[in-house]
Amino acid sequence: MVIEWLKFCMSPESRERYIELDTEIWTAALSQYPGFVSKEVWIDPDDAGSLIFVIRWATREQWKAIPEADLIQITERFDAAFGLSYEMVESTEFQVRRFPVPG
């Protein structure tokens, strides 16, 4: 399993609208692709203007197989619906390491 980890910043007043639209547009779209496992939204209690998205993919190959044209189209749809400024300030990935269970 691989984790797509994204951090976004926006005005604190627009955070809840951002989450709603992200669920309607991004999560709905990504869940249609093979390999999508789940998505979580993490809210920083000390920073009302930032969000972290943790997206789990079965394999890196499945995640990276999403066509760039599809990602552009989803981004354009989201941006048009949101209509406010935001910024992706960090993007990284992690591999989930599973250790054998003794016994």
C-alpha positions as a Python dict, from the first residue, in 0.01 Angstrom:
ca = {
    (1, 'M'): (0, 0, 0),
    (2, 'V'): (110, 356, -69),
    (3, 'I'): (-5, 679, 97),
    (4, 'E'): (-53, 999, -98),
    (5, 'W'): (-11, 1280, 157),
    (6, 'L'): (-122, 1632, 61),
    (7, 'K'): (-130, 1955, 261),
    (8, 'F'): (-344, 2248, 151),
    (9, 'C'): (-382, 2600, 285),
    (10, 'M'): (-681, 2828, 238),
    (11, 'S'): (-861, 3096, 433),
    (12, 'P'): (-1003, 2959, 759),
    (13, 'E'): (-1351, 3077, 653),
    (14, 'S'): (-1343, 2862, 341),
    (15, 'R'): (-1212, 2540, 498),
    (16, 'E'): (-1547, 2367, 546),
    (17, 'R'): (-1660, 2451, 191),
    (18, 'Y'): (-1328, 2317, 65),
    (19, 'I'): (-1384, 1987, 248),
    (20, 'E'): (-1740, 1955, 115),
    (21, 'L'): (-1638, 2016, -245),
    (22, 'D'): (-1333, 1795, -215),
    (23, 'T'): (-1559, 1509, -106),
    (24, 'E'): (-1810, 1575, -385),
    (25, 'I'): (-1555, 1619, -662),
    (26, 'W'): (-1211, 1474, -580),
    (27, 'T'): (-1302, 1182, -358),
    (28, 'A'): (-1590, 1079, -583),
    (29, 'A'): (-1363, 1091, -889),
    (30, 'L'): (-1064, 914, -734),
    (31, 'S'): (-1280, 636, -593),
    (32, 'Q'): (-1363, 532, -951),
    (33, 'Y'): (-1002, 441, -1030),
    (34, 'P'): (-855, 96, -967),
    (35, 'G'): (-639, 85, -658),
    (36, 'F'): (-818, 357, -460),
    (37, 'V'): (-858, 229, -103),
    (38, 'S'): (-968, 524, 113),
    (39, 'K'): (-924, 890, 193),
    (40, 'E'): (-910, 1082, 521),
    (41, 'V'): (-919, 1454, 590),
    (42, 'W'): (-707, 1567, 883),
    (43, 'I'): (-787, 1901, 1045),
    (44, 'D'): (-521, 2081, 1245),
    (45, 'P'): (-688, 2216, 1562),
    (46, 'D'): (-424, 2490, 1581),
    (47, 'D'): (-446, 2603, 1218),
    (48, 'A'): (-797, 2653, 1080),
    (49, 'G'): (-656, 2737, 737),
    (50, 'S'): (-482, 2407, 665),
    (51, 'L'): (-594, 2057, 575),
    (52, 'I'): (-411, 1732, 524),
    (53, 'F'): (-545, 1461, 295),
    (54, 'V'): (-429, 1105, 342),
    (55, 'I'): (-520, 893, 39),
    (56, 'R'): (-451, 522, 44),
    (57, 'W'): (-376, 338, -280),
    (58, 'A'): (-332, -37, -319),
    (59, 'T'): (-22, 14, -534),
    (60, 'R'): (184, 307, -656),
    (61, 'E'): (142, 181, -1013),
    (62, 'Q'): (-237, 206, -989),
    (63, 'W'): (-221, 554, -839),
    (64, 'K'): (25, 681, -1101),
    (65, 'A'): (-180, 523, -1384),
    (66, 'I'): (-446, 793, -1351),
    (67, 'P'): (-423, 990, -1677),
    (68, 'E'): (-285, 1343, -1640),
    (69, 'A'): (-573, 1472, -1854),
    (70, 'D'): (-820, 1332, -1600),
    (71, 'L'): (-639, 1502, -1311),
    (72, 'I'): (-642, 1834, -1497),
    (73, 'Q'): (-1014, 1801, -1569),
    (74, 'I'): (-1093, 1720, -1204),
    (75, 'T'): (-878, 2013, -1085),
    (76, 'E'): (-1056, 2251, -1324),
    (77, 'R'): (-1396, 2127, -1206),
    (78, 'F'): (-1297, 2170, -842),
    (79, 'D'): (-1147, 2516, -894),
    (80, 'A'): (-1456, 2638, -1080),
    (81, 'A'): (-1685, 2510, -805),
    (82, 'F'): (-1471, 2640, -517),
    (83, 'G'): (-1403, 2981, -669),
    (84, 'L'): (-1160, 3087, -396),
    (85, 'S'): (-785, 3071, -363),
    (86, 'Y'): (-600, 2783, -200),
    (87, 'E'): (-254, 2640, -225),
    (88, 'M'): (-107, 2292, -214),
    (89, 'V'): (192, 2348, 11),
    (90, 'E'): (317, 1993, 40),
    (91, 'S'): (283, 1670, -150),
    (92, 'T'): (461, 1347, -70),
    (93, 'E'): (413, 974, -63),
    (94, 'F'): (482, 699, 183),
    (95, 'Q'): (496, 324, 154),
    (96, 'V'): (322, 126, 424),
    (97, 'R'): (562, -124, 573),
    (98, 'R'): (401, -432, 717),
    (99, 'F'): (593, -645, 961),
    (100, 'P'): (520, -1013, 1009),
    (101, 'V'): (302, -1095, 1305),
    (102, 'P'): (488, -1328, 1542),
    (103, 'G'): (337, -1659, 1629),
}
